[in-house]
């Protein structure tokens, strides 16, 4: 597979008869800075290097847009997005925690009743031993 730069050089030669590395790098940079295919078309039209109404040039622009890598979000943008995701996760956890209720002391009252029964059983056993 050829690099985007080689593809641009080949297509520029087909479209305009020029295949210079500097010009290919220029178009590669234009494509990477463009936000859409129409934005790339407008940028090329502003440079007046190619006639954007020519069908071959339109085909070149479409291919350039689809084949060339574009710059992703900056480091600052990535950090902001990660921070927003952490904040959303924290808000979700807080809302989940707010739905929880405090448990009543049912366990303690059960233990208390259970102890009373044991005492009654022990007392009943002592009474039966004394009788016997």
C-alpha positions as CSV (number, residue, x, y, z in Angstrom):
1,X,0.0,0.0,0.0
2,X,1.4,3.4,-0.9
3,X,1.5,6.3,1.4
4,X,-1.0,9.2,1.1
5,X,1.8,11.4,-0.1
6,X,2.6,9.1,-3.1
7,X,-1.1,8.9,-3.9
8,X,-1.4,12.7,-3.8
9,X,1.6,13.0,-6.2
10,X,0.1,10.5,-8.6
11,X,-3.3,12.2,-8.6
12,X,-1.8,15.7,-8.9
13,X,0.1,14.5,-12.0
14,X,-3.1,13.0,-13.4
15,X,-5.2,16.2,-12.6
16,X,-2.7,19.0,-13.3
17,X,0.4,17.5,-14.8
18,X,2.6,18.4,-11.8
19,X,3.9,15.9,-9.3
20,X,6.0,17.9,-6.8
21,X,6.6,16.7,-3.3
22,X,6.2,20.1,-1.8
23,X,2.8,20.6,-3.5
24,X,1.7,17.1,-2.4
25,X,2.7,17.9,1.2
26,X,0.7,21.2,0.9
27,X,-2.4,19.3,-0.1
28,X,-1.9,16.7,2.6
29,X,-1.7,19.5,5.2
30,X,-4.8,21.2,3.8
31,X,-6.7,17.9,4.1
32,X,-5.5,17.3,7.6
33,X,-6.7,20.8,8.7
34,X,-10.1,20.6,7.0
35,X,-13.2,19.7,9.0
36,X,-15.1,18.3,6.0
37,X,-14.8,17.5,2.3
38,X,-16.6,20.8,1.5
39,X,-14.2,22.7,3.8
40,X,-11.3,21.1,1.9
41,X,-12.9,22.1,-1.4
42,X,-13.2,25.7,-0.1
43,X,-9.6,25.8,1.1
44,X,-8.3,24.5,-2.3
45,X,-10.5,27.1,-4.1
46,X,-9.1,29.9,-1.9
47,X,-5.5,28.9,-2.9
48,X,-6.5,29.1,-6.6
49,X,-4.1,26.2,-7.3
50,X,-6.6,24.0,-8.9
51,X,-10.0,24.6,-10.7
52,X,-12.4,23.1,-8.2
53,X,-15.2,23.0,-10.8
54,X,-13.3,20.5,-12.9
55,X,-14.7,16.9,-12.5
56,X,-11.2,15.5,-12.2
57,X,-10.3,17.9,-9.4
58,X,-13.6,17.2,-7.6
59,X,-12.7,13.5,-7.8
60,X,-9.2,14.3,-6.5
61,X,-10.6,16.3,-3.6
62,X,-13.0,13.5,-2.7
63,X,-10.2,10.9,-2.7
64,X,-7.9,13.2,-0.8
65,X,-10.5,13.7,1.9
66,X,-11.1,10.0,2.2
67,X,-7.5,8.8,2.1
68,X,-5.7,11.4,4.2
69,X,-5.4,11.2,7.9
70,X,-6.8,14.2,9.9
71,X,-5.6,15.6,13.1
72,X,-7.4,14.2,16.2
73,X,-8.3,16.1,19.3
74,X,-5.4,17.8,21.1
75,X,-4.1,16.6,24.5
76,X,-6.0,19.4,26.3
77,X,-9.2,18.3,24.6
78,X,-8.6,14.7,25.5
79,X,-8.0,15.6,29.1
80,X,-11.2,17.7,29.2
81,X,-13.2,14.8,27.7
82,X,-11.7,12.3,30.2
83,X,-12.5,14.7,33.1
84,X,-16.1,15.1,31.9
85,X,-16.5,11.3,31.7
86,X,-15.2,11.0,35.3
87,X,-17.6,13.7,36.5
88,X,-20.5,12.0,34.8
89,X,-19.5,8.7,36.4
90,X,-19.3,10.4,39.8
91,X,-22.7,12.0,39.3
92,X,-24.2,8.7,38.4
93,X,-22.7,7.0,41.4
94,X,-23.9,9.8,43.7
95,X,-27.5,9.4,42.3
96,X,-27.3,5.6,42.8
97,X,-26.1,6.1,46.3
98,X,-28.9,8.5,47.1
99,X,-31.4,5.7,46.2
100,X,-30.0,3.5,49.0
101,X,-31.8,3.6,52.4
102,X,-30.5,3.0,55.9
103,X,-31.3,-0.4,57.3
104,X,-33.3,-0.6,60.4
105,X,-32.0,-2.3,63.6
106,X,-34.0,-5.4,63.0
107,X,-31.0,-7.6,63.5
108,X,-30.3,-6.3,66.9
109,X,-33.9,-6.9,68.1
110,X,-33.8,-10.4,66.8
111,X,-30.6,-11.1,68.7
112,X,-32.1,-9.7,71.8
113,X,-35.2,-12.0,71.5
114,X,-33.0,-14.9,70.7
115,X,-31.0,-14.4,73.9
116,X,-34.2,-14.2,76.0
117,X,-35.3,-17.6,74.6
118,X,-32.0,-19.2,75.6
119,X,-32.4,-17.9,79.1
120,X,-35.9,-19.3,79.3
121,X,-34.7,-22.7,78.0
122,X,-31.8,-22.7,80.5
123,X,-34.2,-21.8,83.3
124,X,-36.7,-24.5,82.2
125,X,-33.8,-27.1,82.1
126,X,-32.7,-26.0,85.7
127,X,-36.3,-26.2,86.9
128,X,-36.7,-29.7,85.5
129,X,-33.4,-30.8,87.0
130,X,-34.4,-29.5,90.4
131,X,-37.7,-31.4,90.2
132,X,-36.1,-34.6,89.1
